Amino acid sequence: MSLRDGLETQVASSVAGRKEILGRLADLLERQGISVDEIGTVNRVSVYQSLTKNQDGDAEVHDLLGVQFSPSWEAGPSFDPVRQGPPVRVTVRTPKKVVRPEGYETAVILPDIQIGYFRNGDGELEPTHDEDALAVALGIVRDLQPEKIVLVGDNVDAPEFGKYRLSPAYALTTQASIDRATTLSAELRACAPNAEIVWLAGNHEERLVTATLDNLKAAFGLRRGNSKHELPVLSIPYLCRFDEYGITYLPGYPASSYWINEKIKVIHGDKVRSGGSTAHAYLNNSKCSVIYGHIHRREWAERSRDDYDGPKTILAASPGTLARCDGSVPSTKGGIDLDGRPLPIVEDWQQGVGVVTYEPGDGRFWYEQVAIHQGEALFRGTLYSCPAGS
């Protein structure tokens, strides 16, 4: 045999041997229920023989195979599950900015001012409304020059005409309240000479009407002589000179309302719920957006529903109050000292005003809540500050 023939025979034998070993290895894995896909790295293969005797006592040689391998899942996935995003260069879309869009108007909502007074330890009148918060609200009105100003009601507290027991500290303060409300009417007109100003009656304004009907019915509706079309003299709009300042008064709490446009209206409100859920009480019963007062808390909630024309979103919001929140306003939570003056407490009330930018008619609107804290408000990048005592 030539050298070449010998090498070819050896190679053929080696290849055949490897194929035999691989076949036996495949049979071994199959018998053990191991899939080839589960094999990661073959660490070691051992081929050896063992000698046994059969039933006739003759020796038999058995070829044995041992395999040591690591499973495919031992080193984790074969791919990179998390990687950095690719480096990119982007161009940011910049929306068009218009400071005062053409066709849009503005309404400022002033909630529950509670104008009133009590006498302090020195016998001086001290307001139950917050003069600093009111000054901030007037500053916003002056800067915005709104088309509409809406007062949601309870702007005069009128505790002397209420049904609750009244301490001497609040007695004989109605005239001072009327005088301050009249001054406020003049201030609003001076701040916004061209605005439509609407004052809704709240339950506190109705106290004067109720007290007249209950205690002096003959005086209800009285007017100056020969002035059939004038306002009744025992009414808030007459006493506060609304006609002189071009203020529209909407009586008839709780029925009265005022529409800013065809999609959002302002009411004083007669619902009170705890835990910030008054807004949801209005949403459950309203088909339009509503701004309300009465609760002295800032609230804002929205709800989207399927409508005939497609999805419709409505909101219910309370701007808060412009009254003091320290117990000065008589309430069910407040108390008095031995001289009948109010004791300091923390009412769950918040001060603020509302601003609505809207399209007249059946147009869109945007509502903004302006929070007032201790005589200061940050609104559209401007700090309105009127600290105590200024």
C-alpha positions as CSV (number, residue, x, y, z in Angstrom):
1,M,0.0,0.0,0.0
2,S,1.3,3.3,-1.0
3,L,1.6,6.2,1.5
4,R,-1.2,8.1,-0.2
5,D,-3.5,5.1,0.1
6,G,-2.7,4.7,3.7
7,L,-3.5,8.3,4.5
8,E,-6.8,8.2,2.7
9,T,-7.8,5.0,4.6
10,Q,-6.9,6.6,7.9
11,V,-8.9,9.8,7.1
12,A,-11.9,7.8,6.0
13,S,-11.8,5.7,9.2
14,S,-11.5,8.9,11.3
15,V,-14.5,10.5,9.6
16,A,-16.5,7.4,10.0
17,G,-15.6,7.2,13.7
18,R,-16.7,10.8,14.3
19,K,-20.0,10.2,12.5
20,E,-20.6,7.1,14.7
21,I,-19.8,9.1,17.9
22,L,-22.1,11.9,16.8
23,G,-24.9,9.5,16.0
24,R,-24.5,7.8,19.4
25,L,-24.4,11.2,21.1
26,A,-27.7,12.2,19.3
27,D,-29.3,8.9,20.5
28,L,-28.2,9.6,24.0
29,L,-29.6,13.1,24.0
30,E,-32.9,11.8,22.6
31,R,-33.2,9.1,25.2
32,Q,-32.7,11.8,27.9
33,G,-35.3,14.1,26.4
34,I,-32.7,16.8,25.7
35,S,-33.1,19.0,22.6
36,V,-30.0,19.9,20.6
37,D,-31.2,23.6,20.9
38,E,-30.7,23.4,24.7
39,I,-26.9,22.7,24.3
40,G,-24.8,25.8,24.6
41,T,-21.2,24.7,25.0
42,V,-19.9,21.1,24.8
43,N,-17.2,21.1,27.5
44,R,-16.0,17.5,27.3
45,V,-16.7,14.2,25.4
46,S,-15.4,10.9,26.8
47,V,-15.4,7.6,24.9
48,Y,-14.4,4.5,26.7
49,Q,-15.2,0.7,27.0
50,S,-16.4,-1.6,29.6
51,L,-16.2,-5.4,29.9
52,T,-19.0,-7.6,31.1
53,K,-19.9,-11.3,30.8
54,N,-23.0,-12.6,29.1
55,Q,-25.3,-15.5,30.1
56,D,-22.8,-18.0,28.6
57,G,-20.0,-16.5,30.6
58,D,-18.3,-15.1,27.5
59,A,-16.7,-11.6,27.8
60,E,-18.4,-8.8,26.0
61,V,-17.0,-5.3,25.2
62,H,-19.3,-2.3,25.4
63,D,-18.4,1.1,24.0
64,L,-19.5,3.9,26.4
65,L,-20.0,7.7,25.8
66,G,-19.9,10.5,28.3
67,V,-20.8,14.1,27.5
68,Q,-20.3,17.2,29.7
69,F,-22.0,20.4,28.4
70,S,-23.4,23.8,29.5
71,P,-27.1,24.6,28.7
72,S,-27.7,27.3,26.2
73,W,-29.6,29.4,28.7
74,E,-26.8,29.5,31.3
75,A,-25.1,32.5,29.8
76,G,-28.4,34.4,29.2
77,P,-30.0,35.4,26.0
78,S,-28.0,35.3,22.8
79,F,-29.2,38.9,21.9
80,D,-28.9,42.2,23.7
81,P,-32.3,42.8,25.3
82,V,-31.7,46.5,26.1
83,R,-29.5,48.9,24.2
84,Q,-29.0,52.6,23.9
85,G,-31.1,54.3,21.4
86,P,-29.4,55.5,18.2
87,P,-27.8,58.9,18.2
88,V,-30.2,61.3,16.5
89,R,-30.5,64.9,15.4
90,V,-34.0,66.4,15.7
91,T,-35.8,69.5,14.8
92,V,-38.3,70.5,17.4
93,R,-41.6,71.8,16.1
94,T,-42.3,75.2,17.5
95,P,-46.0,76.1,17.8
96,K,-47.1,79.5,16.6
97,K,-47.6,81.9,19.5
98,V,-50.2,84.7,19.5
99,V,-50.5,86.8,22.6
100,R,-54.0,88.0,21.9
101,P,-55.7,85.8,19.3
102,E,-58.1,87.6,17.1
103,G,-61.7,86.8,17.8
104,Y,-61.1,85.7,21.4
105,E,-62.4,87.5,24.5
106,T,-61.7,87.3,28.2
107,A,-63.9,86.9,31.3
108,V,-62.7,87.2,34.9
109,I,-64.7,85.4,37.6
110,L,-64.7,86.8,41.1
111,P,-66.0,84.3,43.7
112,D,-67.6,84.8,47.2
113,I,-66.1,88.1,48.5
114,Q,-68.3,88.0,51.6
115,I,-68.0,91.8,52.2
116,G,-68.7,92.4,55.9
117,Y,-67.3,93.6,59.2
118,F,-67.1,92.9,62.9
119,R,-65.8,95.1,65.8
120,N,-62.5,94.1,67.2
121,G,-61.2,94.6,70.8
122,D,-60.7,98.3,70.1
123,G,-64.2,98.8,68.8
124,E,-62.9,99.3,65.2
125,L,-64.5,97.7,62.2
126,E,-62.5,94.8,60.9
127,P,-63.4,93.2,57.5
128,T,-64.5,89.6,57.0
129,H,-63.5,90.0,53.3
130,D,-59.8,89.9,52.5
131,E,-58.7,93.3,51.2
132,D,-55.3,92.0,50.1
133,A,-56.8,89.2,48.0
134,L,-59.4,91.7,46.6
135,A,-56.6,94.1,45.6
136,V,-54.8,91.2,43.8
137,A,-58.0,90.4,41.9
138,L,-58.5,94.0,40.9
139,G,-54.9,94.1,39.6
140,I,-55.6,91.1,37.4
141,V,-58.7,92.8,36.1
142,R,-56.9,96.0,35.3
143,D,-54.1,94.2,33.4
144,L,-56.4,91.9,31.4
145,Q,-59.0,94.5,30.5
146,P,-61.6,91.7,30.1
147,E,-64.8,92.0,28.1
148,K,-66.7,90.4,31.0
149,I,-66.4,90.4,34.8
150,V,-68.7,88.0,36.6
151,L,-69.2,88.0,40.4
152,V,-70.6,84.6,41.4
153,G,-72.6,85.9,44.4
154,D,-72.2,86.0,48.2
155,N,-70.3,89.2,47.7
156,V,-72.1,90.9,50.6
157,D,-72.1,88.7,53.7
158,A,-75.1,90.4,55.4
159,P,-74.8,88.5,58.7
160,E,-77.5,90.7,60.4
161,F,-80.1,89.3,58.1
162,G,-79.1,85.7,58.4
163,K,-80.9,82.9,60.2
164,Y,-78.0,82.1,62.6
165,R,-77.5,83.6,66.0
166,L,-75.4,86.7,65.8
167,S,-72.9,88.0,68.3
168,P,-72.8,91.7,69.2
169,A,-69.5,92.1,67.4
170,Y,-71.3,91.8,64.1
171,A,-74.2,94.1,65.0
172,L,-74.8,97.4,63.1
173,T,-72.3,96.6,60.4
174,T,-74.7,96.4,57.4
175,Q,-74.2,100.0,56.4
176,A,-70.4,99.6,56.3
177,S,-70.8,96.5,54.1
178,I,-73.1,98.4,51.7
179,D,-70.6,101.3,51.6
180,R,-67.7,98.9,50.8
181,A,-69.7,97.0,48.1
182,T,-70.5,100.3,46.5
183,T,-66.9,101.3,46.5
184,L,-66.0,97.9,45.0
185,S,-68.5,98.6,42.2
186,A,-66.7,101.9,41.4
187,E,-63.3,100.1,41.6
188,L,-64.4,97.5,39.1
189,R,-65.7,100.0,36.6
190,A,-62.5,102.1,37.0
191,C,-60.3,99.0,36.4
192,A,-62.2,97.9,33.3
193,P,-64.1,100.8,31.9
194,N,-65.5,98.9,28.9
195,A,-66.3,95.5,30.5
196,E,-69.7,94.1,31.0
197,I,-70.0,93.5,34.7
198,V,-72.5,90.9,36.0
199,W,-73.3,90.3,39.7
200,L,-75.2,87.1,40.4
201,A,-77.3,86.9,43.6
202,G,-76.1,84.3,46.1
203,N,-77.8,83.0,49.1
204,H,-76.3,85.9,51.2
205,E,-77.7,88.6,48.9
206,E,-81.0,86.8,49.2
207,R,-80.9,87.3,53.0
208,L,-82.1,90.9,52.6
209,V,-85.0,89.7,50.4
210,T,-85.9,86.9,52.8
211,A,-85.7,89.1,55.9
212,T,-87.9,91.7,54.3
213,L,-90.5,89.2,53.3
214,D,-90.5,87.4,56.7
215,N,-90.4,90.5,59.0
216,L,-91.7,93.5,57.0
217,K,-93.6,92.3,54.0
218,A,-95.1,95.7,53.4
219,A,-91.7,97.1,52.6
220,F,-90.9,94.5,50.0
221,G,-90.5,96.0,46.5
222,L,-90.9,99.7,47.7
223,R,-89.5,102.3,45.3
224,R,-89.0,106.0,45.4
225,G,-92.2,107.9,44.6
226,N,-93.4,108.0,41.0
227,S,-90.4,105.8,39.9
228,K,-92.1,102.6,38.8
229,H,-89.2,101.4,36.8
230,E,-86.5,102.0,39.3
231,L,-85.0,99.3,41.6
232,P,-86.6,98.6,44.9
233,V,-84.9,100.6,47.6
234,L,-84.3,97.6,49.9
235,S,-82.2,95.7,47.3
236,I,-78.5,95.2,46.8
237,P,-78.4,96.8,43.3
238,Y,-80.2,100.0,44.5
239,L,-78.2,100.3,47.8
240,C,-74.9,99.8,46.0
241,R,-75.7,102.1,43.0
242,F,-75.3,99.4,40.3
243,D,-77.1,101.6,37.7
244,E,-74.4,104.3,38.2
245,Y,-71.6,101.9,37.5
246,G,-73.3,99.9,34.7
247,I,-73.5,96.7,36.7
248,T,-76.1,94.1,35.8
249,Y,-77.7,92.3,38.8
250,L,-79.2,88.8,38.3
251,P,-81.5,88.0,41.2
252,G,-83.3,84.8,42.1
253,Y,-80.8,82.5,43.8
254,P,-80.3,79.6,43.1
255,A,-82.0,79.8,39.7
256,S,-80.0,82.7,38.2
257,S,-77.1,81.9,35.8
258,Y,-74.9,83.8,33.3
259,W,-73.5,82.3,30.0
260,I,-70.0,83.4,29.1
261,N,-70.5,81.8,25.7
262,E,-72.8,79.0,24.6
263,K,-70.7,76.3,26.2
264,I,-69.9,77.6,29.7
265,K,-72.0,79.3,32.3
266,V,-71.6,80.8,35.7
267,I,-73.8,80.1,38.7
268,H,-73.6,80.7,42.4
269,G,-74.4,77.1,43.2
270,D,-76.2,75.2,45.9
271,K,-74.2,72.0,46.1
272,V,-71.7,71.3,48.8
273,R,-69.8,68.0,48.9
274,S,-66.8,67.0,51.0
275,G,-63.4,65.9,49.8
276,G,-63.3,68.0,46.7
277,S,-66.2,66.2,45.1
278,T,-68.6,69.1,44.5
279,A,-67.3,69.5,41.0
280,H,-68.2,65.9,40.3
281,A,-71.7,66.5,41.6
282,Y,-72.2,69.2,39.0
283,L,-70.6,67.0,36.2
284,N,-73.0,64.2,37.0
285,N,-76.0,66.5,36.3
286,S,-74.7,68.9,33.7
287,K,-74.4,68.8,29.9
288,C,-72.4,72.0,29.7
289,S,-69.4,73.4,31.5
290,V,-70.1,75.3,34.7
291,I,-68.2,77.7,37.0
292,Y,-69.7,77.9,40.5
293,G,-69.1,79.4,43.9
294,H,-70.7,78.9,47.3
295,I,-68.2,76.3,48.7
296,H,-65.2,78.7,49.1
297,R,-62.8,76.0,47.8
298,R,-60.8,75.8,44.6
299,E,-61.9,72.8,42.7
300,W,-61.6,71.7,39.1
301,A,-62.7,68.5,37.4
302,E,-63.5,67.4,33.8
303,R,-65.3,64.6,32.2
304,S,-65.4,63.4,28.6
305,R,-68.5,61.7,27.1
306,D,-69.6,60.3,23.8
307,D,-72.1,62.7,22.1
308,Y,-74.0,62.9,18.9
309,D,-71.3,65.0,17.3
310,G,-68.4,63.0,18.8
311,P,-66.5,63.2,22.0
312,K,-67.4,66.1,24.3
313,T,-65.5,67.3,27.3
314,I,-67.1,69.5,30.0
315,L,-65.6,71.0,33.2
316,A,-66.9,72.1,36.6
317,A,-64.7,74.5,38.5
318,S,-64.8,76.7,41.6
319,P,-62.3,79.6,41.7
320,G,-62.5,79.7,45.6
321,T,-63.2,82.8,47.6
322,L,-62.0,86.3,48.2
323,A,-63.0,86.2,51.9
324,R,-60.8,85.7,54.9
325,C,-60.2,82.0,55.7
326,D,-59.3,82.5,59.4
327,G,-62.7,82.2,61.1
328,S,-63.7,85.9,60.6
329,V,-66.7,85.0,58.4
330,P,-69.5,83.5,60.5
331,S,-69.8,79.8,59.7
332,T,-70.8,76.5,61.2
333,K,-67.2,75.8,62.1
334,G,-66.5,79.1,63.7
335,G,-66.7,80.2,67.3
336,I,-66.6,83.4,69.4
337,D,-64.9,84.5,72.6
338,L,-66.7,85.9,75.7
339,D,-67.1,89.3,74.0
340,G,-68.6,87.8,70.8
341,R,-65.5,88.3,68.6
342,P,-64.6,85.4,66.2
343,L,-61.9,83.0,67.3
344,P,-59.1,82.2,64.9
345,I,-59.5,78.9,63.1
346,V,-58.4,77.3,59.8
347,E,-61.3,77.0,57.4
348,D,-60.9,74.5,54.5
349,W,-61.2,77.4,52.1
350,Q,-58.9,78.7,49.4
351,Q,-58.6,82.1,47.7
352,G,-58.5,82.7,44.0
353,V,-60.1,84.0,40.8
354,G,-61.0,82.4,37.5
355,V,-60.1,83.5,34.0
356,V,-61.8,82.3,30.9
357,T,-60.5,83.0,27.4
358,Y,-63.3,82.2,24.9
359,E,-64.6,82.6,21.5
360,P,-68.1,84.2,21.5
361,G,-71.0,82.1,20.4
362,D,-70.6,78.4,20.1
363,G,-66.8,78.7,20.3
364,R,-64.0,77.2,22.3
365,F,-62.8,78.3,25.7
366,W,-59.9,77.9,28.1
367,Y,-60.2,78.1,31.8
368,E,-57.4,79.2,34.1
369,Q,-57.4,78.9,37.9
370,V,-55.5,81.7,39.7
371,A,-54.5,80.9,43.2
372,I,-54.0,83.6,45.8
373,H,-51.9,83.0,48.8
374,Q,-51.4,85.6,51.6
375,G,-52.0,88.5,49.3
376,E,-49.9,87.2,46.4
377,A,-50.7,85.5,43.0
378,L,-48.4,84.3,40.2
379,F,-50.4,84.6,37.0
380,R,-48.9,84.3,33.5
381,G,-45.4,85.1,34.7
382,T,-46.4,88.2,36.7
383,L,-46.3,88.2,40.5
384,Y,-49.2,90.3,42.0
385,S,-48.3,91.1,45.5
386,C,-50.3,93.0,48.1
387,P,-48.8,91.9,51.5
388,A,-50.7,92.5,54.7
389,G,-50.7,96.0,55.9
390,S,-49.8,97.5,52.5
